[in-house]
Structure formats: structure tokens, C-alpha cells
Amino acid sequence: MELIRKMPEKNTIKRRGILKGLVAGAAAVVTAPIVYVAARFLGYVSKGDSSNTSATVAFSDLTPDKPSKLIQINDEPIIVVREKDDQIRAFTATCTHLGCTVSYRPQVPDFYCKCHQGRYDVNGVNVPGTRPKLPLTELTVVDKGTDLIIQLTPKAKS
């Protein structure tokens, strides 16, 4: 009787399967980020491609008690402000620091970003010493009597 036995072929096949699985997993880990970035790049749609470049706001929506209103144009937050002299102004409401939405504080008066205490003055200019380094963009407002047309185009410098 022979006491030496041969190693079964089954273990060799099992080891080969484990190695193939490890190589396939490593390949997936390497290629997944590349595929993700390529898909995001190919699927990107510019916000400027949309045809909606304005919004209508009723003048009566802006009262002395509630002098600001947050609206959306092309998924872009816009803040419309009624000043004490009844002048209407509109600004992009995206903080230039980290992209949070700013709010208008009429009691100060200024624009304020809650994310990192960023501040902008009433003209949308970033206050020195706070996080934002760039001003908000003032937008074009067209007065149509009882309605206001807010356009995504920057206001012309006067």
C-alpha cells in the first residue's frame, strides 16, 4: 500500500480562480474612476445651453417688510432686492467662496453666506476680511410696471 498521495487537481483550480478574481478586482479598481470621469465629461450639459435666461417677479412681492426674494433661473439662485428708495436690484446668490446660497439681511444691510460667515455689501462687493474674494454679479432688471423681468445677463456698468 502506498502512503504518499498526490495533491488533488481541485486545489490547483481553486487557487487559479482566486488569482483570476484578484486580478479582475484590481483591474476594476483602476478602471472605475477613469470610466466615471469620462462619463461625467461626456454627459456634461452647460447651464448656458438652456433657453430660459430670465424670470418675472411681481413688484408687489417685494415689500418694505420683506425686501428680498430668492428666485431660480436655470437652476441658478438669484436674489432680488428692493432698496429703501424703491430701486430694484438683482444679484447672483451663489457665494464666490464655496458656492453656498447667500441671503439678504435688510437690517444690516448686506448679503450673508451662512456656510463660512461670508459677507458682501449692498452692492454685492465682498467685505474685506471675510472668506469671499470675488463680488456677486449684479444682473439686469427691466421694470415693466407691476412686473420685473430679471435677466441672467450682467448689468452694464454705468
Backbone bond lengths (Angstrom), bond angles and torsions (degrees), N, CA, C in turn:
res aa  C-N    CA-C-N  psi(-1)  N-CA   C-N-CA  omega(-1)  CA-C   N-CA-C  phi
1 M - - - 1.419 - - 1.523 111.55 -
2 E 1.296 113.88 135.73 1.446 118.77 -178.98 1.523 111.11 -91.54
3 L 1.320 116.00 132.03 1.463 120.03 -178.99 1.534 112.51 -95.39
4 I 1.273 117.63 -16.47 1.465 121.04 -179.75 1.524 108.51 -87.78
5 R 1.277 113.47 125.74 1.460 119.51 178.68 1.522 110.23 -111.11
6 K 1.271 115.98 148.88 1.458 120.75 177.09 1.529 109.17 -81.46
7 M 1.351 114.27 148.51 1.463 119.27 177.06 1.522 107.47 -68.81
8 P 1.295 116.81 132.03 1.459 118.36 -178.83 1.530 111.65 -65.78
9 E 1.296 115.83 148.13 1.457 122.71 179.11 1.531 111.55 -65.75
10 K 1.308 117.15 -23.44 1.453 122.19 -176.26 1.535 111.52 -59.68
11 N 1.334 120.29 -40.33 1.464 123.25 -179.49 1.526 111.56 -65.80
12 T 1.333 116.98 -36.15 1.454 120.55 179.18 1.527 109.98 -64.82
13 I 1.309 116.85 -42.23 1.462 120.99 178.73 1.520 110.36 -66.08
14 K 1.298 117.83 -38.76 1.464 122.38 -179.54 1.532 110.75 -64.68
15 R 1.334 116.78 -43.49 1.467 120.68 178.83 1.526 111.19 -63.81
16 R 1.316 116.73 -41.46 1.452 121.46 179.37 1.530 110.35 -62.11
17 G 1.308 117.71 -39.27 1.459 122.13 178.65 1.517 111.67 -64.92
18 I 1.339 116.07 -39.98 1.469 120.38 178.02 1.523 110.29 -64.95
19 L 1.331 117.17 -43.49 1.469 120.68 178.72 1.526 111.16 -63.12
20 K 1.325 117.60 -42.57 1.458 120.79 177.66 1.528 110.68 -61.84
21 G 1.311 117.61 -40.45 1.459 121.76 178.12 1.521 112.03 -63.75
22 L 1.348 116.65 -41.75 1.467 120.61 178.71 1.526 111.50 -64.95
23 V 1.320 117.27 -42.08 1.462 120.86 178.90 1.534 110.08 -65.19
24 A 1.335 117.18 -43.19 1.465 120.34 178.84 1.530 110.78 -63.56
25 G 1.325 117.81 -40.67 1.464 121.41 178.08 1.517 111.86 -63.27
26 A 1.331 116.91 -42.95 1.470 120.85 178.19 1.525 110.48 -63.14
27 A 1.321 116.84 -41.24 1.466 120.58 178.52 1.524 110.47 -63.53
28 A 1.324 117.51 -39.47 1.465 121.19 178.80 1.522 111.19 -65.01
29 V 1.323 116.74 -40.99 1.468 121.25 179.68 1.529 110.70 -63.86
30 V 1.321 116.88 -36.35 1.458 120.35 -179.67 1.529 111.54 -76.08
31 T 1.319 118.43 -40.91 1.464 120.47 -174.38 1.523 113.89 -84.65
32 A 1.324 119.44 -24.10 1.471 121.62 -176.72 1.532 112.50 -57.37
33 P 1.343 120.26 -48.49 1.471 118.52 179.41 1.531 112.68 -63.71
34 I 1.316 117.55 -34.61 1.463 120.94 179.57 1.528 109.89 -66.16
35 V 1.320 116.91 -43.99 1.459 121.43 178.77 1.531 110.14 -64.67
36 Y 1.331 117.68 -40.94 1.471 121.87 179.71 1.529 110.76 -61.22
37 V 1.323 117.08 -48.36 1.469 120.85 -178.69 1.526 110.18 -64.17
38 A 1.313 117.45 -42.24 1.467 120.63 179.28 1.527 110.62 -63.10
39 A 1.330 117.72 -41.28 1.465 120.98 179.62 1.523 110.90 -65.91
40 R 1.332 117.96 -40.45 1.472 121.07 178.12 1.526 110.84 -64.63
41 F 1.327 116.17 -39.73 1.460 120.63 179.71 1.531 110.59 -65.58
42 L 1.304 116.96 -46.48 1.460 120.82 -177.86 1.527 111.87 -70.62
43 G 1.322 117.85 -28.40 1.456 121.66 -178.45 1.510 114.11 -91.45
44 Y 1.331 118.69 1.43 1.459 122.12 -177.02 1.527 110.56 -68.83
45 V 1.326 115.76 133.22 1.457 121.83 174.62 1.517 106.69 -122.65
46 S 1.291 116.59 123.62 1.454 121.43 -179.15 1.519 110.53 -67.19
47 K 1.334 116.74 141.31 1.460 120.64 176.71 1.517 110.76 -64.59
48 G 1.306 117.54 -26.13 1.451 121.46 -179.63 1.520 113.25 -72.99
49 D 1.332 118.21 -11.35 1.455 120.92 -179.04 1.521 112.42 -75.08
50 S 1.301 118.41 -16.61 1.455 120.80 -176.42 1.525 110.22 -76.00
51 S 1.327 115.84 150.61 1.457 119.97 -178.03 1.531 112.48 -85.98
52 N 1.332 118.36 -12.62 1.458 121.33 -178.17 1.523 109.58 -84.87
53 T 1.323 116.97 101.99 1.459 120.63 -178.13 1.518 113.14 -116.53
54 S 1.344 116.73 11.77 1.463 119.49 178.62 1.524 110.11 -151.66
55 A 1.325 115.06 164.91 1.464 121.91 177.44 1.522 107.80 -143.11
56 T 1.321 115.35 153.72 1.458 121.05 179.29 1.521 109.53 -107.43
57 V 1.332 115.52 133.89 1.459 122.60 177.58 1.525 107.28 -127.05
58 A 1.316 116.73 134.07 1.463 120.31 176.38 1.526 109.13 -73.76
59 F 1.322 116.34 135.01 1.466 120.72 178.65 1.530 110.51 -57.72
60 S 1.341 116.29 -33.26 1.464 120.93 -178.70 1.537 112.85 -69.76
61 D 1.327 117.90 -14.28 1.478 120.76 176.64 1.526 111.97 -71.28
62 L 1.322 116.53 -19.14 1.461 121.71 -178.30 1.522 108.61 -107.26
63 T 1.313 116.70 102.24 1.459 122.36 -177.53 1.530 109.76 -110.09
64 P 1.337 118.27 165.28 1.464 119.52 175.71 1.544 112.65 -59.26
65 D 1.330 116.39 -30.76 1.470 119.43 178.33 1.531 112.19 -76.40
66 K 1.316 116.16 -32.07 1.466 121.51 179.40 1.533 107.71 -132.18
67 P 1.350 116.59 80.21 1.460 119.90 -171.11 1.528 116.12 -82.67
68 S 1.333 118.42 5.65 1.459 118.62 179.49 1.519 110.64 -136.15
69 K 1.319 114.39 155.45 1.463 119.87 178.91 1.525 107.58 -144.85
70 L 1.330 115.91 134.37 1.455 122.18 177.16 1.526 108.25 -95.39
71 I 1.324 116.29 125.43 1.463 121.36 178.96 1.533 108.54 -126.21
72 Q 1.314 116.01 173.13 1.467 121.97 178.14 1.524 108.95 -124.75
73 I 1.311 116.49 134.93 1.461 122.81 169.93 1.525 106.03 -131.30
74 N 1.336 116.86 117.96 1.480 121.30 -176.67 1.526 111.74 54.56
75 D 1.318 117.21 42.11 1.475 123.11 -178.54 1.525 112.46 63.15
76 E 1.313 117.31 15.83 1.461 122.64 177.52 1.521 108.10 -100.91
77 P 1.343 118.37 122.68 1.465 118.97 178.67 1.532 110.94 -72.05
78 I 1.329 114.80 132.47 1.464 122.11 179.83 1.524 106.85 -127.99
79 I 1.329 116.58 136.48 1.455 120.21 177.84 1.528 108.38 -111.90
80 V 1.338 114.93 125.99 1.462 122.36 -179.68 1.525 106.92 -105.69
81 V 1.331 116.52 131.26 1.468 121.69 -173.58 1.521 110.28 -126.68
82 R 1.328 114.93 134.28 1.471 121.30 172.48 1.517 106.90 -102.06
83 E 1.324 116.24 116.96 1.460 120.03 -178.77 1.521 110.15 -83.56
84 K 1.323 117.10 170.63 1.465 121.60 -175.81 1.516 113.20 -59.83
85 D 1.335 118.25 -30.48 1.460 121.63 177.93 1.533 111.99 -87.18
86 D 1.332 117.19 17.43 1.466 125.63 -179.71 1.526 114.03 66.32
87 Q 1.316 117.51 12.51 1.464 120.49 173.99 1.533 107.75 -74.29
88 I 1.330 116.98 137.04 1.469 122.02 179.73 1.518 108.56 -104.94
89 R 1.304 115.43 130.57 1.462 121.54 178.09 1.525 108.42 -131.90
90 A 1.312 116.01 151.76 1.460 121.34 178.38 1.530 108.93 -131.93
91 F 1.333 115.22 142.30 1.462 121.49 -178.89 1.520 109.32 -136.27
92 T 1.324 115.64 153.75 1.458 118.72 169.21 1.522 106.09 -63.16
93 A 1.314 117.41 140.39 1.468 120.16 -176.38 1.520 112.05 -106.66
94 T 1.317 116.92 21.57 1.458 120.89 178.07 1.519 108.51 -99.48
95 C 1.323 116.51 120.17 1.467 121.67 179.46 1.527 109.12 -60.24
96 T 1.306 116.30 134.91 1.462 120.60 -178.37 1.527 112.36 -79.45
97 H 1.330 117.84 0.22 1.463 120.58 177.60 1.516 110.48 -86.24
98 L 1.339 117.42 -63.86 1.461 120.53 -177.84 1.525 113.74 -129.95
99 G 1.315 117.67 10.86 1.458 120.27 174.22 1.521 116.36 84.09
100 C 1.313 119.30 12.92 1.465 121.27 175.67 1.529 108.94 -73.41
101 T 1.319 116.60 164.56 1.464 120.69 179.20 1.524 109.55 -88.11
102 V 1.330 116.35 129.20 1.464 121.00 179.71 1.521 110.03 -87.86
103 S 1.312 116.02 158.74 1.463 121.52 176.20 1.537 108.09 -123.56
104 Y 1.320 115.08 161.91 1.456 120.75 179.49 1.514 109.00 -101.23
105 R 1.327 116.85 130.95 1.465 121.81 177.57 1.531 107.82 -112.00
106 P 1.346 117.59 100.70 1.470 119.96 -175.71 1.522 113.24 -68.21
107 Q 1.332 118.91 -26.33 1.458 120.90 -178.23 1.527 112.17 -69.91
108 V 1.352 118.60 -23.94 1.469 120.45 -177.17 1.533 112.05 -81.84
109 P 1.255 128.57 -46.41 1.460 132.51 -24.39 1.539 111.03 -82.30
110 D 1.334 114.89 139.84 1.459 121.35 175.02 1.529 110.22 -166.71
111 F 1.310 115.15 173.87 1.461 121.95 172.96 1.523 106.46 -100.39
112 Y 1.335 116.63 140.40 1.457 120.41 -172.45 1.528 110.42 -134.04
113 C 1.322 116.15 135.78 1.465 122.08 175.60 1.522 108.40 -108.45
114 K 1.323 115.81 118.25 1.467 120.76 -177.48 1.523 113.11 -70.65
115 C 1.314 118.02 -23.48 1.469 120.66 -174.40 1.535 112.33 -60.02
116 H 1.330 117.04 -47.91 1.469 120.46 -178.12 1.523 112.14 -138.23
117 Q 1.343 116.58 28.79 1.456 123.36 178.33 1.530 112.39 57.07
118 G 1.331 116.09 37.19 1.463 120.78 176.68 1.523 110.01 -74.30
119 R 1.328 117.15 143.86 1.455 121.16 -178.91 1.517 110.68 -132.32
120 Y 1.336 114.03 145.28 1.461 123.12 175.18 1.513 106.54 -131.54
121 D 1.336 117.25 143.83 1.470 119.00 178.43 1.534 110.05 -76.30
122 V 1.332 117.68 -176.03 1.470 121.89 -175.99 1.531 112.87 -64.85
123 N 1.316 117.09 -16.17 1.463 121.33 177.31 1.528 112.17 -95.05
124 G 1.335 117.04 5.51 1.459 121.25 179.54 1.516 114.28 81.44
125 V 1.328 116.76 6.59 1.465 121.08 -179.29 1.528 108.70 -83.79
126 N 1.330 115.48 132.65 1.459 120.38 -179.41 1.528 110.82 -63.54
127 V 1.340 114.74 137.08 1.458 121.07 -178.95 1.529 108.37 -81.20
128 P 1.346 118.37 125.10 1.461 120.51 179.65 1.534 111.02 -57.21
129 G 1.307 115.21 141.76 1.461 120.87 179.85 1.518 113.11 94.93
130 T 1.333 117.70 -9.16 1.459 120.63 175.39 1.531 108.20 -105.75
131 R 1.303 116.61 168.82 1.471 121.85 -172.67 1.531 115.84 -59.56
132 P 1.338 120.13 -45.07 1.471 117.96 -175.66 1.524 112.04 -62.68
133 K 1.321 116.28 137.60 1.467 121.09 179.70 1.526 112.15 -108.00
134 L 1.352 116.82 -10.67 1.459 121.42 -179.88 1.526 109.81 -123.15
135 P 1.324 118.15 151.39 1.472 120.73 179.44 1.530 112.06 -78.28
136 L 1.336 115.21 165.37 1.458 121.84 170.99 1.525 107.58 -75.19
137 T 1.307 117.33 154.35 1.464 121.04 179.30 1.525 109.22 -91.73
138 E 1.337 116.25 124.71 1.463 119.61 175.51 1.522 108.10 -81.58
139 L 1.337 115.55 135.54 1.452 121.74 -175.85 1.527 111.58 -105.95
140 T 1.314 115.42 164.89 1.462 122.00 -179.10 1.529 110.29 -77.76
141 V 1.333 116.19 132.18 1.463 122.70 176.43 1.528 107.37 -120.55
142 V 1.334 115.87 126.55 1.466 121.25 178.44 1.522 107.58 -111.13
143 D 1.339 116.35 121.15 1.463 122.26 -179.03 1.529 109.17 -84.60
144 K 1.326 115.99 119.81 1.471 121.90 178.93 1.531 109.98 -115.01
145 G 1.313 117.46 38.27 1.470 121.60 179.41 1.519 110.76 84.93
146 T 1.334 117.02 -100.61 1.470 119.87 -179.24 1.524 111.99 -86.07
147 D 1.331 116.93 -13.43 1.458 121.28 178.97 1.521 110.90 -117.53
148 L 1.318 114.04 155.89 1.460 121.68 176.76 1.522 107.65 -122.23
149 I 1.314 116.80 133.91 1.461 121.42 176.00 1.529 106.63 -102.36
150 I 1.334 115.56 118.36 1.466 121.70 178.49 1.526 106.62 -99.58
151 Q 1.317 116.98 121.51 1.461 121.61 -178.68 1.514 110.39 -108.10
152 L 1.331 115.59 147.59 1.466 120.35 179.72 1.519 112.82 -73.66
153 T 1.288 118.65 -5.95 1.465 120.11 179.73 1.524 110.08 -77.81
154 P 1.330 117.25 138.66 1.463 119.82 178.18 1.530 111.12 -62.36
155 K 1.319 114.97 145.64 1.463 120.50 179.80 1.521 108.65 -68.72
156 A 1.323 114.71 138.66 1.462 120.12 178.43 1.532 109.46 -68.41
157 K 1.309 116.02 138.76 1.482 121.00 178.78 1.514 108.73 -70.43
158 S 1.350 115.70 134.72 1.469 118.16 178.77 1.490 112.68 -109.22
